Amino acid sequence: MLRRVGGADLTAVPEVRHALRELLGSWGEPGAGDVAELLTSELVTNALVHTGQGAVVTATVVPEQLRVEVRDFEPGLDRPPVPPADDGTSGRGLFLVRELADSWGVEEQGTGKVVWFELNGGAA
């Protein structure tokens, strides 16, 4: 899957979730697709809220692994996730990715960065 999403267009989040759901079909153990959709939503939302230039979302699935990458065009790497101390509804995206993904990371990519995660076919 390859999808370009426009800057600050949060309507793209459910569209990306839907495309990912179609790509995954019955991939992985029960619940794995739901985790993948949640984590993808978090990364896409972060890219759209914190950058002004949109993002490119790619997802690659093989029987034993899913890798999702969200590339933005804003320089600088995010700080490691720290769970918020209050009951607010924001600030949990990368914390969720860290807790639920089998692996994840942030890499500089020329202009911008790629935030990625991998799931190994089972519920994370």
Backbone hydrogen bonds in HBPLUS format (Angstrom, degrees):
<---DONOR---> <-ACCEPTOR-->    atom                        ^
c    i                          cat <-CA-CA->   ^        H-A-AA   ^      H-
h    n   atom  resd res      DA  || num        DHA   H-A  angle D-A-AA Bond
n    s   type  num  typ     dist DA aas  dist angle  dist       angle   num
A0059-ALA N   A0001-MET O   2.99 MM  58  5.02 151.1  2.08 135.1 139.0     1
A0003-ARG N   A0057-VAL O   2.81 MM  54  5.07 154.6  1.88 151.1 157.8     2
A0057-VAL N   A0003-ARG O   2.69 MM  54  5.07 171.0  1.70 161.1 163.2     3
A0005-VAL N   A0055-ALA O   2.85 MM  50  5.35 169.3  1.87 155.7 159.0     4
A0055-ALA N   A0005-VAL O   2.96 MM  50  5.35 153.9  2.03 145.1 151.2     5
A0009-ASP N   A0006-GLY O   3.32 MM   3  5.52 162.5  2.35 126.6 124.0     6
A0012-ALA N   A0009-ASP O   3.01 MM   3  5.88 166.4  2.02 123.2 127.7     7
A0013-VAL N   A0010-LEU O   3.16 MM   3  5.58 154.8  2.23 109.3 115.5     8
A0016-VAL N   A0012-ALA O   2.87 MM   4  6.09 154.8  1.93 156.8 162.7     9
A0017-ARG N   A0013-VAL O   3.01 MM   4  6.29 160.6  2.05 152.4 158.1    10
A0018-HIS N   A0014-PRO O   2.94 MM   4  6.10 160.1  1.98 145.5 150.2    11
A0019-ALA N   A0015-GLU O   3.02 MM   4  6.28 161.4  2.06 146.5 151.3    12
A0020-LEU N   A0016-VAL O   2.91 MM   4  6.11 158.2  1.96 151.9 158.0    13
A0021-ARG N   A0017-ARG O   2.86 MM   4  6.10 158.0  1.91 150.6 157.0    14
A0022-GLU N   A0018-HIS O   2.99 MM   4  6.29 156.9  2.05 151.1 156.6    15
A0023-LEU N   A0019-ALA O   2.98 MM   4  6.23 154.8  2.04 144.8 152.0    16
A0024-LEU N   A0020-LEU O   2.87 MM   4  6.10 161.4  1.91 157.2 161.4    17
A0025-GLY N   A0021-ARG O   3.04 MM   4  6.12 154.4  2.11 147.1 153.3    18
A0027-TRP N   A0024-LEU O   2.77 MM   3  5.14 151.7  1.85 132.1 141.9    19
A0029-GLU N   A0121-GLY O   2.76 MM  92  6.29 138.5  1.93 143.5 156.4    20
A0032-ALA N   A0029-GLU O   3.00 MM   3  5.62 165.8  2.02 141.4 145.3    21
A0035-VAL N   A0031-GLY O   3.05 MM   4  6.34 158.0  2.10 153.4 158.6    22
A0036-ALA N   A0032-ALA O   2.97 MM   4  6.21 159.0  2.02 147.6 153.8    23
A0037-GLU N   A0033-GLY O   2.93 MM   4  6.15 156.6  1.98 146.7 152.5    24
A0038-LEU N   A0034-ASP O   2.99 MM   4  6.20 161.5  2.02 149.0 153.9    25
A0039-LEU N   A0035-VAL O   2.95 MM   4  6.16 173.8  1.96 158.5 159.6    26
A0040-THR N   A0036-ALA O   2.94 MM   4  6.01 158.2  1.99 146.4 153.2    27
A0041-SER N   A0037-GLU O   2.89 MM   4  6.01 160.4  1.93 147.8 153.4    28
A0042-GLU N   A0038-LEU O   3.00 MM   4  6.30 154.9  2.06 149.5 156.2    29
A0043-LEU N   A0039-LEU O   3.05 MM   4  6.33 162.8  2.08 150.2 153.8    30
A0044-VAL N   A0040-THR O   2.92 MM   4  6.10 168.2  1.93 158.6 162.0    31
A0045-THR N   A0041-SER O   2.88 MM   4  5.91 163.9  1.91 148.3 153.6    32
A0046-ASN N   A0042-GLU O   2.95 MM   4  6.11 162.4  1.98 147.3 152.3    33
A0047-ALA N   A0043-LEU O   3.02 MM   4  6.24 163.2  2.05 147.5 151.8    34
A0048-LEU N   A0044-VAL O   2.96 MM   4  6.21 157.6  2.01 153.4 159.4    35
A0049-VAL N   A0045-THR O   2.84 MM   4  5.94 159.3  1.88 157.5 163.1    36
A0050-HIS N   A0046-ASN O   2.90 MM   4  5.76 163.1  1.93 151.8 156.5    37
A0056-VAL N   A0071-ARG O   2.84 MM  15  5.09 150.3  1.93 141.4 151.5    38
A0071-ARG N   A0056-VAL O   2.82 MM  15  5.09 169.3  1.83 153.5 154.4    39
A0058-THR N   A0069-GLU O   2.88 MM  11  5.23 162.5  1.91 151.9 157.4    40
A0069-GLU N   A0058-THR O   2.83 MM  11  5.23 162.0  1.86 152.7 157.9    41
A0060-THR N   A0067-ARG O   2.83 MM   7  5.25 159.3  1.87 152.4 159.5    42
A0067-ARG N   A0060-THR O   2.85 MM   7  5.25 158.0  1.90 152.8 160.1    43
A0062-VAL N   A0065-GLN O   2.84 MM   3  5.31 164.0  1.86 161.9 167.1    44
A0065-GLN N   A0062-VAL O   3.10 MM   3  5.31 147.9  2.21 110.2 119.6    45
A0066-LEU N   A0119-LEU O   2.88 MM  53  5.23 156.9  1.93 153.9 159.8    46
A0119-LEU N   A0066-LEU O   2.95 MM  53  5.23 152.1  2.03 142.8 151.5    47
A0068-VAL N   A0117-PHE O   3.01 MM  49  5.59 161.8  2.04 158.4 164.4    48
A0117-PHE N   A0068-VAL O   3.01 MM  49  5.59 148.9  2.10 152.2 161.4    49
A0070-VAL N   A0115-VAL O   2.87 MM  45  5.37 158.1  1.92 151.2 158.5    50
A0115-VAL N   A0070-VAL O   3.01 MM  45  5.37 166.5  2.02 143.1 144.2    51
A0072-ASP N   A0113-LYS O   2.97 MM  41  5.68 154.6  2.03 161.5 169.0    52
A0096-LEU N   A0092-ARG O   2.85 MM   4  6.04 157.5  1.90 158.4 163.5    53
A0097-VAL N   A0093-GLY O   3.06 MM   4  6.39 158.1  2.11 147.8 154.2    54
A0098-ARG N   A0094-LEU O   2.86 MM   4  6.03 163.4  1.89 146.6 151.0    55
A0099-GLU N   A0095-PHE O   2.99 MM   4  6.20 153.2  2.06 146.8 154.0    56
A0100-LEU N   A0096-LEU O   2.88 MM   4  5.91 155.4  1.94 155.4 160.8    57
A0101-ALA N   A0097-VAL O   3.00 MM   4  5.50 160.4  2.04 145.1 149.1    58
A0102-ASP N   A0118-GLU O   2.91 MM  16  5.73 141.3  2.07 157.3 168.5    59
A0103-SER N   A0118-GLU O   3.38 MM  15  5.27 147.1  2.49 137.1 137.3    60
A0118-GLU N   A0103-SER O   2.80 MM  15  5.27 149.6  1.89 155.4 152.4    61
A0105-GLY N   A0116-TRP O   3.05 MM  11  5.51 151.9  2.13 141.3 142.7    62
A0116-TRP N   A0105-GLY O   2.96 MM  11  5.51 164.0  1.99 153.9 158.6    63
A0107-GLU N   A0114-VAL O   2.87 MM   7  5.27 158.2  1.92 148.4 155.7    64
A0114-VAL N   A0107-GLU O   2.81 MM   7  5.27 156.6  1.87 152.9 161.0    65
A0109-GLN N   A0112-GLY O   3.01 MM   3  5.47 172.7  2.01 130.9 129.3    66
